[in-house]
Amino acid sequence: MSLFISNAHASTAAAAPAGGGMEMLIMLAIFGLVFYFLIYRPQAKRVKEHKNLMGALGKGDEVLTSGGLVGKVSKVAEDKDFVVIALNDQVEVTVQKSAVAAVLPKGTMKSL
């Protein structure tokens, strides 16, 4: 019996219902659906589109790399996953296919 701490007395009333089983499963399912539709599905779609873009690269395509270089594909090495990009008539750069961010419309390099 302390001056600042009151004594604890056992309750004679029935215990409160637990109720955490089904509600917890429903909340987990809702969080799973939110995660799938807002995070996983859009990212998987972007990865699939980028993979299709890399597979469709061909000689003569004008591309933009993730480093900001704009050039024309002059050689595609299928077995090594590398692409040779001609920045102008004298300069060629070898980059990985995954570094290609976008395929530009024909004539984009002339308009720059």
Summary of the structure (lengths in Angstrom):
residues: 112
radius of gyration: 30.1
end to end distance: 86.0
largest distance: 93.0
contacts: 222
relative contact order: 0.12
helix: 38%
strand: 24%
